């Protein structure tokens, strides 16, 4: 299954026909103002695809909430690359299944990859990424 991409610089309810960027999923992003490096947003997952969120800065903390499945994941700088903290209704566990993968290129542009397991199908997913 292909990875869907959210371009957090695209602030529209639908992807315009004239858009030529990498995004192919509307992520409803809201970027913080000023010098803060922070983005909030949400999307509805489809067909069990992984989702990549291009943030344009190096992520230091990522919080994901699956509203439909009542689950939350958190990752922050310093955690092992494949780990996140998963919170379910009755338990908090260390999730070692690579559900959140954070990468940053040499120019400081970061992205967050959410696994197909995390995204599921037809789930409302909220994200908050801080840099």
Legacy VTK file of the C-alpha trace (Angstrom):
# vtk DataFile Version 3.0
C-alpha trace
ASCII
DATASET POLYDATA
POINTS 131 float
0.000 0.000 0.000
1.337 3.465 -0.817
2.302 5.957 1.864
0.003 8.958 2.017
1.731 12.315 2.609
0.506 15.350 4.538
2.184 18.613 3.522
1.791 20.842 6.608
2.364 23.973 4.520
-0.896 23.280 2.642
-3.731 24.950 4.588
-6.815 24.001 2.593
-9.835 21.717 2.994
-9.039 20.011 -0.326
-5.884 19.631 -2.389
-6.079 22.206 -5.219
-5.839 21.008 -8.830
-2.842 23.338 -9.330
-0.894 21.930 -6.335
2.459 20.363 -7.322
3.891 19.440 -3.891
4.347 15.999 -2.347
1.075 15.949 -0.371
-1.770 13.601 -1.301
-3.770 13.607 1.961
-5.448 16.628 3.545
-4.120 16.912 7.095
-5.930 20.098 8.227
-2.686 21.548 9.663
-2.478 24.601 11.880
1.047 25.894 12.421
1.877 27.918 15.514
2.742 31.532 14.939
5.958 33.355 15.681
9.223 31.499 16.054
7.671 28.341 17.506
8.100 25.138 15.519
4.843 23.349 16.115
2.014 21.922 14.036
-1.385 20.513 14.962
-3.797 18.741 12.652
-6.075 15.817 11.986
-7.054 13.442 9.190
-9.238 10.429 8.534
-7.205 7.362 7.634
-8.105 5.271 4.629
-7.392 1.754 3.400
-4.770 1.067 6.076
-2.036 3.184 4.467
0.950 4.547 6.360
0.927 8.349 6.643
3.970 10.629 6.419
3.678 14.119 7.894
6.220 16.551 6.411
6.806 19.205 9.070
9.682 21.301 7.714
11.526 21.277 11.048
13.222 18.652 13.218
10.575 17.033 15.450
11.448 16.809 19.139
8.101 15.520 20.391
5.195 13.809 18.623
1.758 13.150 20.111
-0.816 11.117 18.192
-4.425 10.433 19.239
-6.627 7.842 17.552
-10.021 9.312 18.458
-11.923 6.387 16.921
-9.941 3.641 18.662
-9.377 5.589 21.924
-5.578 5.194 21.763
-2.680 7.619 22.133
1.003 7.400 21.234
3.835 9.720 22.295
7.437 9.921 21.123
10.131 12.360 22.126
13.777 12.949 21.392
15.989 10.500 23.265
13.690 7.489 22.950
14.917 4.506 20.924
14.143 4.988 17.239
11.427 2.325 17.104
9.785 3.062 20.460
6.869 5.202 21.574
4.644 5.272 24.634
1.199 3.807 23.901
-1.786 4.595 26.085
-4.906 2.446 25.839
-7.997 2.543 28.021
-6.465 0.594 30.904
-2.716 0.509 30.279
0.361 2.534 29.411
3.049 0.509 27.637
6.261 0.931 25.692
5.376 0.192 22.081
8.385 -1.215 20.199
6.578 -1.776 16.887
7.873 1.321 15.001
4.433 2.950 14.925
6.042 6.425 14.957
9.292 6.920 13.004
10.902 10.360 13.018
13.539 11.372 10.469
15.382 14.620 9.851
17.576 15.379 6.835
20.858 17.323 6.907
19.004 20.577 6.190
16.853 20.119 9.326
13.637 19.200 7.521
11.822 16.522 9.451
9.021 14.097 8.807
6.992 11.746 10.950
5.901 8.374 9.542
2.839 6.788 11.147
2.539 3.043 10.551
-0.351 1.256 8.884
-1.122 -0.332 12.270
-1.394 3.047 13.966
-3.467 4.614 11.188
-5.810 1.711 10.553
-8.810 2.291 8.304
-11.419 5.072 8.601
-10.042 6.371 11.907
-9.896 9.992 12.988
-6.254 10.676 13.851
-5.118 13.911 15.556
-1.454 14.911 15.581
0.700 17.432 17.432
4.347 17.774 16.452
6.781 20.063 18.267
10.264 21.035 17.207
LINES 1 132
131 0 1 2 3 4 5 6 7 8 9 10 11 12 13 14 15 16 17 18 19 20 21 22 23 24 25 26 27 28 29 30 31 32 33 34 35 36 37 38 39 40 41 42 43 44 45 46 47 48 49 50 51 52 53 54 55 56 57 58 59 60 61 62 63 64 65 66 67 68 69 70 71 72 73 74 75 76 77 78 79 80 81 82 83 84 85 86 87 88 89 90 91 92 93 94 95 96 97 98 99 100 101 102 103 104 105 106 107 108 109 110 111 112 113 114 115 116 117 118 119 120 121 122 123 124 125 126 127 128 129 130
